[in-house]
């Protein structure tokens, strides 16, 4: 069973490869999605990583609050999006 992880406060210069490098040592990554602004196409500084549940928990505990290129990461289990305008 997999778990989706929220990764926030990423540097705006971060790439999928940067995030992959960050998480690979904690287990196999199933997917990475970095969120971009719909209108400008610019990276919004957060994204989601999907991993097997046990590995995801290990990654959350290891990476939450760590420094990544001068930014303190917020890493936790992703929650379902609440309603509201898109």
C-alpha positions in Angstrom: 0.0 0.0 0.0 1.3 3.4 -0.9 1.1 6.7 0.9 1.2 10.3 -0.5 3.6 12.7 1.2 3.2 16.5 1.2 6.6 18.3 0.7 6.3 22.0 1.4 8.6 25.0 1.6 10.8 23.8 -1.3 13.1 26.3 -3.0 11.5 27.7 -6.1 14.5 26.4 -8.0 13.9 22.8 -7.0 13.4 20.2 -9.7 11.8 16.7 -9.7 15.4 15.3 -9.8 16.2 17.3 -6.6 13.2 15.9 -4.8 14.0 12.4 -6.1 17.5 12.7 -4.8 16.2 13.8 -1.4 13.7 10.9 -1.0 15.5 8.0 -2.7 17.6 7.1 0.3 14.4 6.4 2.2 12.9 4.0 -0.2 11.4 3.5 -3.7 9.5 6.4 -5.1 6.3 5.6 -7.0 5.6 9.2 -8.2 6.6 12.8 -7.8 4.4 15.8 -8.6 5.6 19.3 -8.2 2.8 21.9 -8.3 2.9 24.8 -10.7 0.7 27.9 -11.0 -2.0 27.3 -13.6 -1.7 30.8 -15.1 2.1 31.4 -15.0 3.4 27.8 -15.1 5.9 28.7 -12.3 6.7 26.2 -9.5 4.7 27.1 -6.3 7.2 25.7 -3.8 5.5 22.4 -2.9 4.7 19.0 -4.2 3.8 15.4 -3.5 5.8 12.2 -3.3 4.2 8.8 -3.3 6.0 5.9 -1.6 5.3 2.6 0.0 3.7 3.2 3.4 6.6 2.1 5.6 9.1 4.0 3.6 6.9 7.1 3.5 6.8 7.2 7.3 10.5 6.9 7.5 11.0 9.7 5.0 8.6 12.0 6.8 10.4 11.4 10.1 13.8 11.9 8.6 13.1 14.9 6.4 10.5 17.1 8.2 12.2 20.2 9.6 15.5 19.6 7.7 17.3 22.3 5.7 17.2 22.0 1.9 19.1 24.7 0.0 18.4 27.2 2.7 14.7 26.4 3.3 13.3 24.4 6.2 11.2 21.6 4.7 7.7 20.7 5.9 7.1 17.0 5.2 4.0 15.2 6.3 1.3 12.8 5.2 -0.8 14.5 2.5 -4.4 15.1 3.4 -7.4 15.0 1.0 -8.1 18.5 -0.4 -11.1 20.2 1.3 -13.7 21.7 -1.0 -13.5 25.2 -2.3 -12.9 27.0 -5.6 -10.2 25.7 -7.9 
